C-alpha cells in the first residue's frame, strides 16, 4: 500500500513537472507570425494594432513591435489574440461595419488557434 501511494505521488509530480517544462519551452520559443497569419493581421488588425494604430489598441499589442517582445510575452499575447478573435471581440463590430473585408472567416480564426 505504501509503495502504491508513493508511486502515485511520484507519478503526479512527474506529470506536473513535465507540464511546467512544456510551458517553459513554449515561452522560450515565442510565437513567430506565419505568412498566412501576417496577411490576416495586415488586413484585419494592423490598422489599430501597429505603430500607425490607436493609442489603446497598440498599447495592448503592436504587431510592428512583435519581434521585440520577449518570447513569454509573445506566447501570452498570441493566446489573448486567439481568445478575442474566437469570441468575436476582434476586430470590433464598429471596425467591421466600416471595413467589411476585415471580418474573419472560421478558417482564419482557425489559423489564429493553430498559432
N, CA and C of each residue as an Amber inpcrd file, in Angstrom:
protein
   345
   0.8280000  -1.1870000   0.0000000   0.0000000   0.0000000   0.0000000
   0.8720000   1.2510000   0.0000000   1.9350000   1.2230000   0.8270000
   2.8320000   2.3630000   0.9140000   3.5270000   2.6070000  -0.4280000
   3.9680000   1.5280000  -1.0870000   4.6100000   1.6490000  -2.3940000
   3.6330000   2.2000000  -3.4240000   2.3800000   1.7630000  -3.3680000
   1.3520000   2.2400000  -4.2990000   1.1410000   3.7370000  -4.1330000
   1.0670000   4.1960000  -2.8980000   0.8830000   5.6170000  -2.6110000
   2.0850000   6.4240000  -3.0900000   3.2870000   5.9440000  -2.8230000
   4.4940000   6.6410000  -3.2590000   4.5700000   6.6940000  -4.7830000
   4.2010000   5.6220000  -5.4410000   4.1910000   5.5940000  -6.9010000
   3.1990000   6.6190000  -7.4440000   2.0370000   6.7060000  -6.8480000
   1.0300000   7.6750000  -7.2800000   1.5080000   9.1050000  -7.1130000
   2.1030000   9.3980000  -5.9750000   2.6250000  10.7460000  -5.7160000
   3.7540000  11.0570000  -6.6900000   4.6430000  10.1080000  -6.9020000
   5.7560000  10.2980000  -7.8250000   5.2480000  10.5490000  -9.2420000
   4.2690000   9.7790000  -9.6660000   3.6810000   9.9530000 -10.9980000
   3.0500000  11.3300000 -11.1320000   2.3370000  11.7610000 -10.1320000
   1.7120000  13.0870000 -10.1420000   2.7620000  14.1830000 -10.2510000
   3.8380000  14.0550000  -9.4980000   4.9160000  15.0490000  -9.5540000
   5.5690000  15.0950000 -10.9300000   5.7640000  13.9460000 -11.5420000
   6.3480000  13.8980000 -12.8840000   5.4240000  14.5830000 -13.8840000
   4.1290000  14.3220000 -13.7940000   3.1700000  14.9580000 -14.7030000
   3.1750000  16.4760000 -14.5360000   3.1630000  16.9450000 -13.3060000
   3.1910000  18.3830000 -13.0530000   4.4800000  19.0090000 -13.5630000
   5.5890000  18.3690000 -13.2940000   6.8810000  18.8900000 -13.7040000
   6.9940000  18.9300000 -15.2220000   6.5190000  17.8900000 -15.9100000
   6.6000000  17.8820000 -17.3740000   5.7120000  18.9740000 -17.9650000
   4.5910000  19.2740000 -17.3290000   3.7390000  20.3700000 -17.7860000
   4.4420000  21.7060000 -17.6700000   5.1810000  21.9070000 -16.5990000
   5.9510000  23.1500000 -16.4300000   7.0490000  23.2440000 -17.4800000
   7.6900000  22.1260000 -17.7900000   8.7610000  22.1320000 -18.7870000
   8.1950000  22.4910000 -20.1540000   7.0670000  21.8960000 -20.5340000
   6.4550000  22.1880000 -21.8310000   6.0630000  23.6580000 -21.8990000
   5.4750000  24.1690000 -20.8490000   5.0780000  25.5740000 -20.8100000
   6.3050000  26.4770000 -20.9450000   7.3590000  26.1510000 -20.2530000
   8.5810000  26.9550000 -20.3180000   9.1950000  26.8960000 -21.7100000
   9.1620000  25.7240000 -22.3460000   9.6960000  25.5990000 -23.6990000
   8.8990000  26.4460000 -24.6740000   7.5750000  26.4650000 -24.5490000
   6.7500000  27.2830000 -25.4220000   7.0890000  28.7440000 -25.2280000
   7.3060000  29.1710000 -24.0000000   7.6180000  30.5690000 -23.7430000
   9.0110000  30.9260000 -24.2410000   9.9450000  29.9890000 -24.2480000
  11.2850000  30.2600000 -24.7600000  11.2620000  30.4420000 -26.2700000
  10.4150000  29.6830000 -26.9690000  10.3630000  29.7380000 -28.4260000
   9.6320000  30.9670000 -28.9310000   8.6730000  31.4700000 -28.1940000
   7.8700000  32.5770000 -28.6730000   6.8820000  32.1240000 -29.7330000
   6.3270000  33.0920000 -30.4290000   5.3270000  32.8030000 -31.4520000
   5.6480000  33.5870000 -32.7130000   6.2570000  32.9330000 -33.6710000
   6.5400000  33.5750000 -34.9500000   5.2270000  33.7820000 -35.6950000
   5.1580000  34.8770000 -36.4270000   3.9680000  35.1620000 -37.2240000
   4.1710000  34.5480000 -38.6020000   3.3160000  33.5860000 -38.9270000
   3.4170000  32.8950000 -40.2030000   2.9400000  33.7930000 -41.3380000
   3.1980000  33.3780000 -42.5600000   2.7890000  34.1570000 -43.7380000
   1.2690000  34.2980000 -43.7860000   0.5480000  33.1960000 -43.5730000
  -0.9220000  33.2410000 -43.5880000  -1.4460000  34.1940000 -42.5150000
  -0.8890000  34.1070000 -41.3320000  -1.3260000  34.9540000 -40.2340000
  -0.9700000  36.4140000 -40.5010000   0.1770000  36.6410000 -41.0830000
   0.6000000  38.0020000 -41.4030000  -0.4000000  38.6790000 -42.3420000
  -0.8980000  37.9420000 -43.3170000  -1.8920000  38.5010000 -44.2430000
  -3.1730000  38.8780000 -43.5040000  -3.5970000  38.0390000 -42.5870000
  -4.8070000  38.3220000 -41.8010000  -4.5710000  39.5430000 -40.9210000
  -3.4340000  39.5820000 -40.2500000  -3.1150000  40.7040000 -39.3680000
  -3.0800000  42.0130000 -40.1560000  -2.4380000  41.9790000 -41.3120000
  -2.3460000  43.1960000 -42.1270000  -3.7240000  43.6890000 -42.5590000
  -4.6200000  42.7810000 -42.8720000  -5.9510000  43.1470000 -43.3450000
  -6.9020000  43.5180000 -42.2070000  -6.8090000  42.8290000 -41.0920000
  -7.8470000  42.9360000 -40.0580000  -7.3870000  43.5150000 -38.7220000
  -6.1000000  43.6510000 -38.5050000  -5.6160000  44.0550000 -37.1820000
  -4.7040000  45.2760000 -37.2020000  -3.8670000  45.3850000 -38.2320000
  -2.7900000  46.3780000 -38.2250000  -3.2690000  47.8190000 -38.2200000
  -4.4630000  48.0930000 -38.7090000  -4.9450000  49.4790000 -38.7050000
  -4.9570000  50.0460000 -37.2850000  -5.1940000  49.2020000 -36.3160000
  -5.2320000  49.6420000 -34.9090000  -4.0280000  49.1510000 -34.1170000
  -3.5910000  47.9170000 -34.3860000  -2.5460000  47.2710000 -33.5830000
  -1.1820000  47.3390000 -34.2790000  -0.7530000  48.5570000 -34.6240000
   0.5560000  48.7910000 -35.2260000   1.0100000  50.1850000 -34.8120000
   2.1920000  50.5760000 -35.2590000   2.6930000  51.9090000 -34.9270000
   1.7390000  53.0020000 -35.4020000   0.9940000  52.7480000 -36.4780000
   0.0570000  53.7320000 -37.0230000  -1.3140000  53.6640000 -36.3480000
  -1.5080000  52.7270000 -35.4570000  -2.8060000  52.4920000 -34.8310000
  -3.1320000  53.4420000 -33.7080000  -4.2690000  53.1640000 -33.0870000
  -4.7300000  53.9960000 -31.9790000  -3.9350000  53.6860000 -30.7100000
  -3.9150000  54.6460000 -29.7890000  -3.1300000  54.5120000 -28.5690000
  -3.4360000  53.2850000 -27.7490000  -4.7100000  53.0630000 -27.4270000
  -5.0790000  51.9520000 -26.5570000  -4.8190000  50.6080000 -27.2330000
  -5.2020000  50.4840000 -28.4960000  -5.0380000  49.2120000 -29.2000000
  -3.5730000  48.8360000 -29.3330000  -2.7490000  49.7800000 -29.7530000
  -1.3370000  49.4400000 -29.9470000  -0.6050000  49.2730000 -28.6170000
  -1.1930000  49.7730000 -27.5340000  -0.5870000  49.5240000 -26.2230000
  -0.8220000  48.0790000 -25.7900000  -1.9480000  47.5160000 -26.1960000
  -2.2410000  46.1260000 -25.8190000  -1.3870000  45.1550000 -26.6230000
  -1.3390000  45.3570000 -27.9300000  -0.4590000  44.5650000 -28.7940000
  -0.1440000  45.4090000 -30.0160000   1.1370000  45.4780000 -30.3410000
   1.5970000  46.2280000 -31.5030000   2.3800000  45.2540000 -32.3700000
   1.7690000  44.8510000 -33.4850000   2.4060000  43.8460000 -34.3280000
   3.6800000  44.3610000 -34.9950000   3.8500000  45.6820000 -35.1120000
   5.1060000  46.2300000 -35.6300000   6.2570000  45.9880000 -34.6630000
   5.9570000  45.7960000 -33.4060000   6.9840000  45.5820000 -32.3890000
   7.0610000  44.1160000 -31.9380000   6.3840000  43.2280000 -32.6460000
   6.2680000  41.8220000 -32.2450000   7.6260000  41.1830000 -31.9630000
   8.5930000  41.3910000 -32.8540000   9.9050000  40.7470000 -32.6960000
  10.6460000  41.2550000 -31.4600000  10.3030000  42.4440000 -30.9890000
  10.9340000  42.9940000 -29.8010000  10.3550000  42.4880000 -28.4930000
   9.1780000  41.8360000 -28.5570000   8.5690000  41.2830000 -27.3520000
   9.3420000  40.0380000 -26.9270000   9.3950000  39.8090000 -25.6420000
  10.0270000  38.5760000 -25.1620000   9.2030000  37.3790000 -25.6320000
   9.8330000  36.2190000 -25.6430000   9.1350000  35.0030000 -26.0650000
   7.9190000  34.7490000 -25.1850000   8.0660000  34.9620000 -23.8820000
   6.9410000  34.7590000 -22.9580000   5.7910000  35.6970000 -23.2530000
   6.1140000  36.9580000 -23.5410000   5.0710000  37.9290000 -23.8590000
   4.3890000  37.5650000 -25.1780000   5.1510000  37.0870000 -26.1530000
   4.5690000  36.6580000 -27.4240000   3.5600000  35.5360000 -27.2050000
   3.9250000  34.5760000 -26.3820000   3.0280000  33.4440000 -26.1070000
   1.7330000  33.9490000 -25.4650000   1.8560000  34.7970000 -24.4520000
   0.6660000  35.3220000 -23.7620000  -0.1980000  36.1490000 -24.6990000
   0.4130000  36.9980000 -25.5100000  -0.3540000  37.8280000 -26.4360000
  -1.0160000  36.9890000 -27.5200000  -0.3280000  35.9680000 -27.9900000
  -0.9140000  35.0880000 -29.0090000  -2.1560000  34.3970000 -28.4500000
  -2.0940000  33.9600000 -27.2060000  -3.2540000  33.3270000 -26.5800000
  -4.4050000  34.3210000 -26.4550000  -4.0970000  35.5660000 -26.0470000
  -5.1350000  36.5880000 -25.9210000  -5.7290000  36.9350000 -27.2780000
  -4.8900000  37.0000000 -28.2960000  -5.3930000  37.2960000 -29.6480000
  -6.3940000  36.2310000 -30.0800000  -6.0350000  34.9740000 -29.8840000
  -6.9600000  33.9050000 -30.2610000  -8.2580000  34.0090000 -29.4740000
  -8.1770000  34.2580000 -28.1880000  -9.3870000  34.3800000 -27.3680000
 -10.2910000  35.4770000 -27.9050000  -9.7120000  36.6090000 -28.2630000
 -10.5090000  37.7300000 -28.7470000 -11.1430000  37.4410000 -30.1000000
 -10.3690000  36.8870000 -31.0390000 -10.9570000  36.6330000 -32.3610000
 -11.9560000  35.4850000 -32.3060000 -11.7240000  34.5060000 -31.4320000
 -12.6380000  33.3660000 -31.3730000 -13.9920000  33.7240000 -30.7790000
 -14.0170000  34.6990000 -29.8660000 -15.3020000  35.0990000 -29.2850000
 -15.9430000  36.2570000 -30.0500000 -15.2890000  36.7160000 -31.1190000
 -15.8490000  37.7790000 -31.9420000 -15.5610000  39.1780000 -31.4390000
 -14.6650000  39.3050000 -30.4750000 -14.3370000  40.6190000 -29.9310000
 -13.4010000  41.4280000 -30.8120000 -12.6570000  40.7500000 -31.6710000
 -11.7360000  41.4170000 -32.5840000 -11.8810000  40.7920000 -33.9580000
 -11.8110000  41.5750000 -35.0060000 -11.8930000  43.0250000 -34.9650000
 -13.2640000  43.4770000 -34.4680000 -13.3190000  44.6720000 -33.8680000
 -14.5880000  45.1530000 -33.3090000 -15.6520000  45.3290000 -34.3900000
 -16.8850000  45.1490000 -33.9900000 -18.0000000  45.2730000 -34.9380000
 -18.0220000  46.6440000 -35.6010000 -17.6780000  47.7060000 -34.8670000
 -17.6590000  49.0490000 -35.4610000 -16.6100000  49.1390000 -36.5690000
 -15.4920000  48.4500000 -36.4110000 -14.4600000  48.4380000 -37.4400000
 -14.9410000  47.6480000 -38.6520000 -15.5640000  46.5010000 -38.3960000
 -16.0680000  45.6630000 -39.4880000 -17.1590000  46.3990000 -40.2670000
 -17.9500000  47.1960000 -39.5630000 -19.0060000  47.9570000 -40.2320000
 -18.3980000  48.8910000 -41.2780000 -17.2920000  49.5270000 -40.9440000
 -16.6230000  50.4320000 -41.8770000 -15.7220000  49.7080000 -42.8760000
 -15.2220000  48.5510000 -42.4920000 -14.3190000  47.7590000 -43.3300000
 -14.7720000  46.3030000 -43.3310000 -15.8260000  45.9830000 -44.0890000
 -16.3880000  44.6230000 -44.0530000 -15.3770000  43.5270000 -44.4010000
 -14.3800000  43.8520000 -45.1990000 -13.3700000  42.8620000 -45.5670000
 -12.4680000  42.4610000 -44.4120000 -12.5660000  43.1700000 -43.3030000
 -11.7360000  42.8530000 -42.1370000 -12.3050000  41.7090000 -41.2980000
 -13.5550000  41.3520000 -41.5330000 -14.1770000  40.2570000 -40.7680000
 -13.3960000  38.9590000 -40.9960000 -13.2520000  38.1950000 -39.9320000
 -12.5030000  36.9390000 -40.0170000 -13.4330000  35.7760000 -40.3100000
 -13.0060000  34.9220000 -41.2150000 -13.7590000  33.7030000 -41.5240000
 -13.4250000  32.6430000 -40.4760000 -14.2310000  31.5960000 -40.3900000
 -13.8850000  30.4970000 -39.4690000 -12.5070000  29.9030000 -39.7600000
 -12.1290000  29.8280000 -41.0320000 -10.8090000  29.2880000 -41.3840000
  -9.6950000  30.1980000 -40.8700000  -9.9210000  31.5210000 -40.9100000
  -8.9130000  32.4520000 -40.4070000  -8.8210000  32.3970000 -38.8860000
  -9.9380000  32.2120000 -38.2470000  -9.9180000  32.0470000 -36.7870000
  -9.1520000  30.7740000 -36.4260000  -9.2840000  29.7590000 -37.2360000
  -8.5510000  28.5060000 -37.0280000  -7.0380000  28.7340000 -37.1560000
  -6.6480000  29.6170000 -38.0670000  -5.2200000  29.9480000 -38.2080000
  -4.7250000  30.5910000 -36.9190000  -5.5110000  31.4760000 -36.3290000
  -5.1430000  32.0590000 -35.0320000  -5.0480000  30.9680000 -33.9630000
  -5.9980000  30.0310000 -33.9830000  -5.9910000  28.9610000 -32.9690000
  -4.7090000  28.1180000 -33.0930000  -4.3260000  27.7990000 -34.3080000
  -3.1450000  26.9730000 -34.5260000  -1.8450000  27.7230000 -34.2530000
  -1.9060000  29.0240000 -34.2370000  -0.7460000  29.8550000 -33.9760000
  -0.3190000  29.6580000 -32.5420000
